[in-house]
Amino acid sequence: MNKVIISDDVKYIGVDDTTLDLFESQYVVPHGVSYNSYLILDDKIAVMDTVDARKTKEWFANLEHELKDRTPDYLVVSHLEPDHSANIQLFVEKYPQVKLVLSAKAKAMLLQFFDIEDIDQRCLVVKEGQVLDLGKHHLKFIMAPMVHWPEVMVEYETEEKILFSADGFGKFGALSYEEDWACEARRYYFNIVGKYGGPVQTLLKKASALDIQMICPLHGPILKDNLSYYIDKYQIWSRYESEDEGVFVACASIHGNTKDVALKVVEMLKAKGIKVAFADLTRDDMAEAIEDAFRYSKMILAAATYDGGIFSPMEDFLHRLQHKGYQNKTVGLIENGSWAPLANKVMKDLLESMKNINICQNTVTIKSTYKNENLEAINQLLDEINE
């Protein structure tokens, strides 16, 4: 069990999953992930969410260790996604007297996941601002629809001023692995929550009225110090503002010639003293590329023409950006084609479907391999993107 200390009455009963390779079957998690769950011990006992089915045995062991000879009164269901709700059925079978505390939308969705008898008697449906009295501790419920599912709610514990933030403020990485918060929290946010900036802004506005001393998310570390740092990051991310001034260069190259041009562009940008990040979309983590596309103020895309369109890794990347609500950026385009270059046109069409994207007028066309004659066009593109 992780030695995570919250307080005398609020216990951490979550688990690390260090053998998971793909979160949600698509995101590489080299340092695993945590499934966080919490226990509030008071006159009444509340369990705050369950964990993924991969860790059922350990979670129940953690729960029983902290309960000792007591039994829970409530299971608060913040979010029905299976990595947090997988053990609801087993929990109500083990503790048949327990009440499930959840939003109306969560109750409506519950039977899509579980076969729970007498559901009306088992559920305590709560509304915005409603308070659950546990004794010394009180849970105030705040609805957070589409952060990032429609049934989500968060809870504010008024005695110790704890925000149980569901997937908000979460990050990849097991708690047993120490690393900088921002990098993996950013990758988590833009790939999982990123489309829903508006709902996140609504939740942040609600949270601004609370005296929050601690944030307990469903993934990642408990946040206790310098909370303004984490909240400011969420403000930037959910407003679709650029976190860093600089250029993200992403390429999709078939035989390496397009990549050679992209790397030359990286070199030229660095020589100008510009902050640059680079991704080879055929090999690098796509989720990290999405993260960097949102992070930097500008982006240059270099793609090979393929089957009358663009090489599929670039097409995949642009569709993912589209799905995640990419906006408010300046983008430059570089294409390669041996006989009929079309990549710039296709990339431009996809980018124009996104909100407030400024596409540079100067573009670059490479015919098979870089030649010195291409340098002028590249310089014109770099001059424009750095205006």
matplotlib code that plots the C-alpha trace (Angstrom):
import matplotlib.pyplot as plt

x = [0.0, 1.2, 2.2, 0.2, -0.8, -3.8, -5.1, -6.2, -9.7, -9.1, -7.2, -5.7, -6.8, -5.8, -3.4, -0.6, -0.7, 2.9, 2.4, -0.2, 1.3, -1.5, -4.0, -7.4, -5.8, -4.1, -1.9, 1.6, 2.3, 6.0, 5.6, 2.2, -0.8, -2.4, -6.1, -6.9, -9.6, -10.2, -11.9, -13.4, -13.8, -16.4, -19.7, -20.6, -18.0, -17.7, -15.6, -14.7, -14.8, -13.4, -10.5, -9.9, -10.7, -7.0, -6.5, -9.6, -7.8, -5.4, -8.1, -10.3, -7.3, -6.4, -10.1, -10.4, -7.1, -8.3, -11.9, -10.7, -14.0, -16.2, -18.5, -19.0, -22.2, -21.7, -19.9, -19.5, -19.4, -17.7, -17.2, -18.5, -15.5, -14.4, -11.0, -12.8, -16.1, -15.2, -15.7, -19.1, -20.9, -18.6, -18.7, -22.5, -22.5, -19.9, -21.6, -25.4, -26.4, -24.3, -25.8, -24.4, -24.1, -24.1, -25.5, -28.8, -27.0, -24.7, -27.7, -29.2, -26.0, -25.3, -27.3, -25.4, -22.3, -23.8, -26.7, -27.6, -30.9, -33.2, -31.3, -33.7, -33.3, -29.5, -29.0, -28.8, -29.0, -27.5, -27.8, -25.6, -24.7, -26.3, -24.3, -23.9, -23.4, -20.8, -20.4, -17.5, -17.0, -19.4, -19.3, -20.6, -21.4, -20.5, -21.7, -19.0, -20.7, -18.4, -15.3, -15.0, -18.2, -21.7, -22.3, -19.2, -19.4, -16.7, -16.9, -15.7, -15.0, -15.7, -13.9, -10.4, -11.1, -10.3, -11.5, -12.0, -11.6, -12.4, -10.3, -9.5, -5.9, -5.0, -1.8, -0.2, 2.4, 2.2, 2.6, 5.6, 7.4, 8.6, 8.6, 7.7, 3.9, 3.4, 4.7, 2.5, -0.4, -0.3, -0.2, -3.1, -5.2, -4.9, -5.4, -8.3, -10.0, -8.7, -11.8, -13.8, -12.2, -15.6, -16.8, -13.4, -13.7, -17.1, -15.8, -12.8, -15.2, -17.2, -14.0, -12.7, -15.5, -14.1, -11.2, -9.3, -6.3, -5.8, -6.8, -7.3, -7.7, -8.5, -5.1, -1.8, -0.4, -2.4, -1.7, -1.1, 1.3, 1.3, -2.2, -2.2, 0.4, -1.8, -4.9, -3.1, -2.0, -5.6, -6.7, -4.2, -5.0, -8.8, -8.7, -6.7, -3.9, -0.3, 1.8, 5.1, 6.2, 8.0, 7.5, 6.6, 7.8, 6.1, 6.9, 5.6, 8.3, 8.3, 11.9, 13.5, 13.8, 10.9, 12.4, 15.7, 14.0, 12.1, 15.3, 16.9, 14.0, 14.5, 18.2, 17.4, 14.9, 17.3, 19.9, 17.4, 17.2, 13.6, 12.4, 11.7, 10.2, 10.3, 8.3, 8.6, 5.0, 6.0, 7.9, 7.3, 4.4, 1.4, -0.1, 3.1, 2.9, -0.7, 0.5, 3.3, 0.9, -1.3, 1.7, 3.5, 2.2, 3.2, 3.6, 5.3, 4.0, 6.2, 4.5, 5.0, 2.3, 0.9, -1.9, -3.0, -3.2, -0.9, 1.1, -1.2, 0.7, 0.2, -3.4, -4.0, -2.3, -4.4, -7.6, -6.7, -6.0, -9.4, -11.1, -9.4, -10.5, -7.1, -7.4, -5.7, -2.4, -0.2, 0.8, 3.3, 3.3, 6.0, 5.2, 7.2, 6.2, 8.1, 5.6, 2.3, 2.8, -0.6, 0.2, 0.0, -3.5, -4.8, -3.2, -4.6, -8.1, -8.0, -6.6, -9.3, -11.9, -10.4, -11.0, -8.9, -5.9, -3.7, -2.1, 1.1, 0.8, 4.4, 4.6, 7.4, 7.3, 10.1, 10.5, 11.8, 14.9, 16.1, 18.1, 19.8, 17.1, 14.6, 16.3, 14.7, 11.2, 12.1, 13.5, 10.3, 8.2, 10.3, 10.3, 6.5, 5.9, 8.1, 6.5]
y = [0.0, 3.5, 5.5, 8.5, 10.6, 12.9, 13.4, 11.5, 11.1, 11.0, 8.0, 7.1, 3.6, 3.8, 1.6, 1.9, 0.0, -0.3, -3.0, -1.2, -0.4, 1.5, 3.7, 3.5, 1.1, 4.0, 6.2, 4.9, 5.1, 4.2, 4.8, 3.3, 5.1, 5.4, 4.7, 6.9, 6.1, 7.7, 6.9, 9.4, 8.1, 9.9, 9.1, 8.0, 6.5, 7.5, 5.7, 8.0, 6.0, 2.5, 1.5, -0.4, -4.1, -4.8, -3.9, -5.2, -7.4, -4.7, -2.1, -4.2, -5.0, -1.3, -0.5, -3.3, -2.3, 1.2, 0.2, -2.3, -3.6, -0.8, -0.8, 2.0, 3.9, 5.6, 5.0, 8.3, 7.8, 10.8, 9.3, 6.1, 5.4, 1.8, 2.7, 4.3, 2.4, -1.2, -2.5, -0.9, -4.2, -6.1, -3.3, -3.3, -7.1, -7.0, -4.1, -4.5, -1.7, 1.0, 3.9, 4.9, 8.7, 10.0, 12.4, 11.8, 11.2, 8.7, 6.8, 6.7, 5.2, 2.8, -0.1, 0.1, -1.1, -3.2, -5.5, -3.9, -4.9, -2.4, 0.4, 3.1, 2.1, 1.8, 5.2, 8.7, 11.1, 14.5, 17.9, 20.9, 22.4, 19.6, 18.6, 15.1, 15.2, 12.6, 14.1, 16.4, 16.2, 17.4, 16.8, 19.5, 18.2, 20.2, 19.0, 18.9, 17.6, 16.9, 17.0, 14.7, 12.5, 13.9, 12.3, 13.7, 15.5, 16.6, 16.9, 19.6, 18.5, 21.5, 20.6, 20.0, 22.0, 19.2, 19.1, 15.6, 16.6, 13.4, 13.3, 17.0, 17.7, 14.0, 12.8, 9.7, 7.9, 5.7, 7.5, 5.3, 7.1, 10.6, 13.0, 16.6, 17.0, 19.3, 17.1, 14.1, 16.1, 18.2, 15.0, 13.6, 16.8, 17.4, 13.8, 13.0, 16.2, 18.6, 18.8, 20.1, 23.4, 25.1, 22.7, 22.8, 26.6, 26.3, 24.0, 26.3, 29.2, 27.2, 26.1, 29.7, 30.4, 27.6, 27.7, 24.8, 23.6, 20.2, 18.6, 14.9, 13.7, 10.2, 9.8, 11.2, 12.8, 14.6, 18.3, 20.1, 23.0, 26.0, 25.1, 28.3, 26.7, 23.8, 25.9, 28.4, 25.6, 24.4, 28.0, 28.2, 24.8, 25.0, 28.5, 27.0, 29.6, 28.8, 27.8, 28.5, 30.9, 28.7, 26.4, 22.8, 21.0, 17.7, 15.6, 12.5, 11.1, 7.9, 7.4, 10.1, 13.0, 15.0, 14.4, 15.8, 19.0, 19.2, 18.8, 21.5, 23.8, 22.9, 23.8, 27.1, 28.0, 27.2, 29.4, 32.3, 31.7, 30.3, 27.6, 24.5, 21.0, 18.2, 15.0, 12.3, 11.3, 7.9, 6.9, 9.2, 9.1, 10.6, 11.7, 13.7, 15.3, 16.4, 17.8, 19.8, 21.1, 22.6, 23.8, 25.9, 29.1, 28.0, 24.8, 23.8, 20.6, 18.7, 15.8, 13.6, 13.3, 9.8, 8.3, 11.7, 12.9, 13.0, 10.3, 8.6, 9.5, 13.2, 12.6, 10.8, 13.6, 16.3, 14.4, 14.0, 17.7, 18.3, 16.0, 17.6, 21.2, 22.5, 26.3, 29.7, 28.9, 29.9, 27.0, 26.7, 24.0, 22.0, 19.3, 16.7, 14.9, 13.4, 14.1, 15.6, 17.3, 17.7, 17.4, 21.2, 21.4, 18.5, 19.8, 23.3, 21.9, 20.0, 23.0, 25.3, 23.1, 24.1, 27.3, 30.4, 28.8, 31.3, 29.4, 31.0, 32.3, 31.2, 27.4, 25.1, 22.4, 19.9, 17.6, 14.3, 15.7, 19.0, 21.3, 24.6, 26.2, 25.4, 27.6, 30.8, 29.4, 28.0, 31.3, 33.1, 30.7, 31.1, 34.9, 34.8, 32.4, 34.5, 37.8]
z = [0.0, -0.8, 2.2, 1.3, 4.2, 4.0, 7.6, 10.7, 9.3, 5.6, 4.4, 1.0, -0.1, -3.8, -5.6, -8.1, -11.4, -12.6, -15.2, -17.3, -20.7, -22.4, -20.4, -22.1, -24.6, -26.3, -24.1, -23.3, -19.6, -19.0, -15.3, -14.9, -13.3, -9.9, -9.3, -6.3, -3.8, -0.4, 2.9, 5.3, 8.8, 10.9, 12.6, 9.2, 6.8, 3.2, 0.6, -2.3, -5.5, -6.3, -8.6, -11.8, -12.0, -12.4, -8.8, -7.1, -4.5, -3.4, -3.1, -0.9, 1.2, 1.6, 2.4, 5.1, 6.6, 7.3, 8.2, 10.8, 12.3, 10.9, 7.8, 5.4, 5.1, 1.7, -1.5, -3.3, -7.1, -8.7, -12.1, -13.7, -16.0, -15.4, -14.0, -11.1, -10.8, -11.7, -8.1, -7.4, -7.9, -5.6, -3.0, -2.7, -2.5, 0.3, 2.1, 1.3, 3.6, 1.8, 0.0, -3.4, -3.5, -7.1, -9.6, -11.4, -14.6, -12.9, -11.6, -15.0, -16.4, -13.5, -14.9, -18.2, -16.2, -13.4, -12.4, -9.1, -7.5, -5.7, -7.3, -6.1, -2.5, -2.8, -4.4, -2.8, -5.7, -4.9, -6.6, -7.0, -3.6, -1.6, 1.6, 3.1, 6.9, 8.0, 11.5, 11.8, 8.1, 5.5, 1.7, -0.6, -4.1, -7.2, -10.5, -13.2, -16.4, -19.3, -17.2, -19.0, -18.9, -18.4, -15.0, -13.3, -9.9, -7.5, -3.8, -1.3, 2.2, 4.4, 7.6, 6.1, 2.9, 0.5, -3.1, -4.4, -8.0, -10.0, -13.2, -12.8, -11.8, -12.7, -14.2, -15.6, -13.5, -10.4, -7.1, -6.3, -9.2, -8.5, -11.4, -12.3, -12.2, -15.2, -18.0, -17.4, -16.1, -19.3, -21.5, -19.5, -19.7, -23.4, -24.5, -22.1, -20.9, -23.5, -25.7, -22.8, -22.0, -21.5, -18.9, -17.1, -17.0, -15.5, -12.8, -12.1, -11.6, -9.1, -7.3, -7.1, -4.5, -2.2, 0.3, -1.0, 1.0, -0.7, -4.1, -4.2, -7.8, -9.1, -10.7, -9.7, -6.5, -3.8, -4.2, -0.9, -1.6, -4.0, -5.3, -7.3, -9.6, -10.5, -10.8, -13.1, -15.4, -15.7, -16.4, -19.3, -20.6, -20.5, -22.1, -25.0, -24.4, -25.3, -22.3, -24.0, -26.7, -29.2, -32.2, -32.2, -35.4, -36.3, -39.3, -41.0, -43.3, -45.4, -46.3, -44.2, -46.6, -45.2, -41.7, -42.9, -43.9, -40.6, -38.6, -40.7, -39.8, -36.1, -36.4, -38.1, -35.4, -32.6, -34.3, -34.1, -30.3, -30.5, -28.2, -30.3, -29.7, -32.3, -32.9, -35.6, -35.9, -37.3, -34.2, -31.2, -28.8, -30.4, -27.1, -26.4, -29.8, -29.0, -25.7, -27.4, -30.1, -27.4, -25.3, -27.9, -29.5, -33.1, -35.0, -38.3, -40.0, -42.5, -44.3, -47.3, -49.9, -50.0, -52.2, -53.3, -49.7, -46.7, -45.1, -42.5, -39.3, -40.1, -41.0, -37.7, -35.8, -37.4, -36.8, -33.2, -32.8, -34.4, -31.9, -29.0, -29.9, -31.1, -31.6, -31.3, -33.0, -35.9, -38.2, -41.1, -43.7, -45.5, -48.1, -49.9, -53.1, -56.0, -58.8, -57.4, -54.0, -52.3, -48.6, -47.9, -49.5, -47.4, -44.2, -44.9, -45.4, -42.1, -40.2, -41.6, -39.9, -36.5, -34.6, -34.9, -36.7, -38.6, -41.5, -42.8, -46.4, -47.1, -47.6, -48.6, -51.3, -51.5, -54.5, -53.1, -51.4, -49.9, -52.3, -51.7, -53.8, -51.1, -48.5, -49.6, -49.2, -45.8, -44.6, -45.8, -43.8, -40.7, -41.0, -41.2, -38.4, -36.1, -36.9]

ax = plt.figure().add_subplot(projection="3d")
ax.plot(x, y, z, "-o")
ax.set_aspect("equal")
plt.show()
